[in-house]
Amino acid sequence: KNCTDLQIDVNENKIENKASDLEIKSKEASKTYEEEIRCLKLEIESGKNNVKEVEVANKKTPIELNVVIEENKKQHEAQIEDLKAQHAEDMEWEEENEKNYVEGKKCLQLKIEAMRTEMKEVKDENKHLLDQMKEKLECPVCMEIPRSGPVYVCPNGHFVCKKCK
């Protein structure tokens, strides 16, 4: 592989690594979101189950305790809504990054293909030039290109190698 191919491979690897990192972060954010909701729901249920213990400990009436429970429930529900909103923002961010990744990858693939086409054209041109040089320098007797001197020239202007003189 030449330097350009290696650069292309490195760029493709970087893009794939970045996409993998984004996918991991997204999964982690979803797990965190779900875990926080689960914990808040457990707290709400725990609060309902402990109403009698709270009544005795605080010497509050059931009505007062129900008010406290309802306030706690509202707070927890507000926290759940905040988490849902944060999750929605995270998902939008992830979708935007995914879109940018796909567009960047397409752009790089087009550039890679253009570079490969250009490299093929240059290679073909070089081969053509080498063939022309070989045709001009080739010994007409042994059909080889002279590798050391002296190189002789026949009366017709053809190069002739030392062995064939």
N, C-alpha and C positions, 0 to 999 in steps of 0.2 A: 504494500500500500504506500501511496505517496503522502506527502504532508497534508494535502487538501482532503484526501479521503479520511485521514486520521482526525482532522479538525471536524469534519462532518460527523464522524462517529462520536467524538467527544460531545459535540453539541446535541446530538440525538440522545446520548446518555444523560446529559444534564436535564433535558426536557422530560425524559421519562422519570428521572429521580424527583424532579419538582412535582410532577403529577402524582407520584406515589406519596410524597410528603403531604400534599393537599388532601389526598384521600384519607390518609391516616388521621390528620387533624380534624377532618369532618366527622369521621367515625368517633373520635374521642369527644368532640363537642356534643354529638348526639347521645353518647353514653352518659356524659355528665348531665345533660338536660334531663334525660329520663330518670337518672338516679335522684336528682334534686326533686323532681315531681313526686317520685315514689316516697321519698323521705317526708315531704310536706303532707302527703296524704296520710302517711302513718301517724304523723303528729296530730292531724285532725281527728283521726280515729281514736288515738290514744286519749285525746282531750275529752271525747265523748264518753269513753269507757271509764274515765276517772272522775266523773262528775260527783259521785257520792263521796269519794275521798276528799275532794276539794271542798265540798259542803261542810264536812266535819272539821277539816283543818282551818278553814277560813271563817267558819260560822256564818256563812252567807246563806241567804235563802235560795231555793231552787231558781227563782226568777232572776235573782242577781247573777247566779252562776250561768244560767242560760244566756244572759246578756254578754258575760265575759266570753263564753264559748262562741257565741255568734260573732263577736268582735275578732276573736282569734281566727275563726273560720274565714271571715272577710279578709283579714291580713294574709292568711295562707293562700286564699284564692287570688288575691292581688299579686302575690309572689309568683304563683303559677302562671298568671297572665304575663307577668314581666318575663318569666323564663320562656314562655311561648313566643313572645315578641323577639327576644334575643335569639332564639332558635331560628325564627323566620329570617332575621337579619343575617345570621350565619349561613343559612341555606342560600340566600341571595348572593352573598359574598362568594360562596363556593361555586355557584352557577356562573358567576361573572369570571372567576378564575378559570373554570373549566373552559368557558368560551374563549378566553384569551389564550389558553394553552392550545386549544384546537386550532385557532387561527395562526398562532405562532408556529405550530408544527407544520401546518399546510404551507406557510410561507417558506419555512426552512426546507421543506421537501422540494418545493419549486426551485429554490436556489440551488439545492444539491443537484437536481436534475439538469438545470442550466449549466452548472459547472461541469458535470459529467459530459454533457453534449459538447461543451467548449473544449474540454480535455481530449475528447475523441477527435474533434476536428483538428486540433493542434498535432495530435499523434499521427493522424492520417497525412497531414501536410509534411511533417518531419519524415515520415516513411517515403513520401513522394520525393522529397529533396534528396534523401539518402539513395534512393533508387537511381535518380538522375546522376548523382555524383559517382555511384558505382559504375553506371553505364559509361561515363566519361573516362574514369580512371582505370577500368578493368583491362587487364592484359588480354588481347584478342587470341593469344596462343593457349594459355592455361586457364583462362576465364577467372583469374583471381586478381585481387587488388594488391599491388606491390606493398609490402610492409617495411621494407628497408631499401636504402639507396645503394648504388645509384639506380635511377629509373631512366631508361632510354626511351627515345622517341623514334619511331620509324619514319621513312620519308613521307608517308601519308599523314603524319601527325598523331598516330596512335601511341599511347604509352605501352612500353614493353618492359616486363620485369627482368631482373638480372639473370634469373635462371633460363629464360626463354630467348635471350639475345642471341 
